Amino acid sequence: MIEFRGVGKRFADGTDAVIDFSLVMPSHRVTVLVGSSGSGKTTILRMINRMVDATVGTVEIDGEDVATLEPVQLRRRIGYVMQSGGLLPHRRVLDNITTVPRLNGMGRAEADERGLSLMDTVGLDRTLARRYPHQLSGGQQQRVGVARGLAVDPNILLMDEPFGAVDPIVRADLQAELLRLQRDIGKTVVFVTHDIDEAFLLGDQVVILSTGGVIAQQGTPAEILANPASDFVADFVGADRGRRALRVVEQDGRRVVVDGDGRAAGVLTDDPAAR
Ligand SMILES: Nc1ncnc2c1ncn2[C@@H]1O[C@H](COP(=O)(O)OP(=O)(O)OP(=O)(O)O)[C@@H](O)[C@H]1O
């Protein structure tokens, strides 16, 4: 479990990126931070692995204050996947995936075996192992990024707009793959996006942020869809979805998400484990 208590971040130039953020991110669940540009999502994410240090408040992982942990060690045991993969351009795919295990002291043969097996896990053909990142499609690069994030078998996987740079069809593919993967591996995932549809698709817990990392609403997709806490949330939830206008209706005692044409898009449950 990751817990933020009264966390704030003021950058050196005086920008208050995050003002007073408190939240529990449950273990083995996907928490999605969603909000418009500049709302503080990336800053919050990076305070977990100390790429950014909080100015006030505490961030705890399983009861341990991250401020007491050595940042490099911390980063090597937390997976981090960023937009456009963040791959090292001059290193081959397999070497990109195995960078951190190798830094952690794993021998090459073992690391390579693990890397190849991770390529299977994320749906990458092993024949791509010797290629360089620029020889891959955008979707393949993202998969390498996910494999790299999983390479140290972390309990926590931080994902910062990981599918932001690919076209909608590849993106849907990657989202489906992540859901499948998460069913198998059950990591504690913190996922940042500005796409509310992506948030509702992937999140067990969705946290809608306004400027300063202020929580406008948090809850399951069902809770938020059924009861937007404010006009801000209603607007945000409604903004991108003119086409589909997803909404929740009761059908046969179940809460069903339907699109603008009344077609069922999914069944909602309050129990994340049941999804
Ligand atoms: N190093 C920095 N120095 C000063 N201000 C910063 C720094 N990093 C971020 N900020 C500011 O903090 C605020 C929050 O930024 P952050 O990147 O966390 O937002 P975000 O919600 O992730 O945005 P986006 O969706 O555009 O990535 C913004 O106003 C941003 O300009």
Ligand as a Chemical Component Dictionary entry (heavy atoms), coordinates in Angstrom:
data_LIG
# 
_chem_comp.id                   LIG 
_chem_comp.type                 NON-POLYMER 
_chem_comp.pdbx_formal_charge   0 
_chem_comp.three_letter_code    LIG 
# 
loop_
_chem_comp_atom.comp_id 
_chem_comp_atom.atom_id 
_chem_comp_atom.alt_atom_id 
_chem_comp_atom.type_symbol 
_chem_comp_atom.charge 
_chem_comp_atom.model_Cartn_x 
_chem_comp_atom.model_Cartn_y 
_chem_comp_atom.model_Cartn_z 
_chem_comp_atom.pdbx_ordinal 
LIG N1  N1  N 0 10.722 21.194 -12.112 1  
LIG C1  C1  C 0 9.689  22.047 -12.043 2  
LIG N2  N2  N 0 9.870  23.324 -11.683 3  
LIG C2  C2  C 0 8.845  24.190 -11.595 4  
LIG N3  N3  N 0 7.566  23.866 -11.830 5  
LIG C3  C3  C 0 7.312  22.605 -12.191 6  
LIG C4  C4  C 0 8.349  21.627 -12.332 7  
LIG N4  N4  N 0 7.776  20.449 -12.701 8  
LIG C5  C5  C 0 6.466  20.687 -12.807 9  
LIG N5  N5  N 0 6.174  21.968 -12.501 10 
LIG C6  C6  C 0 4.847  22.607 -12.480 11 
LIG O1  O1  O 0 4.044  21.905 -11.534 12 
LIG C7  C7  C 0 2.709  21.792 -12.003 13 
LIG C8  C8  C 0 2.325  20.324 -12.062 14 
LIG O2  O2  O 0 3.119  19.674 -13.044 15 
LIG P1  P1  P 0 2.942  18.132 -13.376 16 
LIG O3  O3  O 0 3.931  17.789 -14.427 17 
LIG O4  O4  O 0 2.976  17.350 -12.124 18 
LIG O5  O5  O 0 1.461  18.098 -13.965 19 
LIG P2  P2  P 0 0.721  16.991 -14.804 20 
LIG O6  O6  O 0 -0.653 16.922 -14.268 21 
LIG O7  O7  O 0 1.510  15.733 -14.798 22 
LIG O8  O8  O 0 0.717  17.626 -16.248 23 
LIG P3  P3  P 0 0.775  16.961 -17.707 24 
LIG O9  O9  O 0 -0.511 16.222 -17.874 25 
LIG O10 O10 O 0 0.872  18.146 -18.605 26 
LIG O11 O11 O 0 1.990  16.081 -17.738 27 
LIG C9  C9  C 0 2.684  22.500 -13.341 28 
LIG O12 O12 O 0 2.225  23.804 -13.117 29 
LIG C10 C10 C 0 4.125  22.502 -13.790 30 
LIG O13 O13 O 0 4.404  23.590 -14.620 31 
# 
loop_
_chem_comp_bond.comp_id 
_chem_comp_bond.atom_id_1 
_chem_comp_bond.atom_id_2 
_chem_comp_bond.value_order 
_chem_comp_bond.pdbx_ordinal 
LIG N1  C1  SING 1  
LIG C1  N2  SING 2  
LIG C1  C4  DOUB 3  
LIG N2  C2  DOUB 4  
LIG C2  N3  SING 5  
LIG N3  C3  DOUB 6  
LIG C3  C4  SING 7  
LIG C3  N5  SING 8  
LIG C4  N4  SING 9  
LIG N4  C5  DOUB 10 
LIG C5  N5  SING 11 
LIG N5  C6  SING 12 
LIG C6  O1  SING 13 
LIG C6  C10 SING 14 
LIG O1  C7  SING 15 
LIG C7  C8  SING 16 
LIG C7  C9  SING 17 
LIG C8  O2  SING 18 
LIG O2  P1  SING 19 
LIG P1  O3  DOUB 20 
LIG P1  O4  SING 21 
LIG P1  O5  SING 22 
LIG O5  P2  SING 23 
LIG P2  O6  DOUB 24 
LIG P2  O7  SING 25 
LIG P2  O8  SING 26 
LIG O8  P3  SING 27 
LIG P3  O9  DOUB 28 
LIG P3  O10 SING 29 
LIG P3  O11 SING 30 
LIG C9  O12 SING 31 
LIG C9  C10 SING 32 
LIG C10 O13 SING 33 
# 
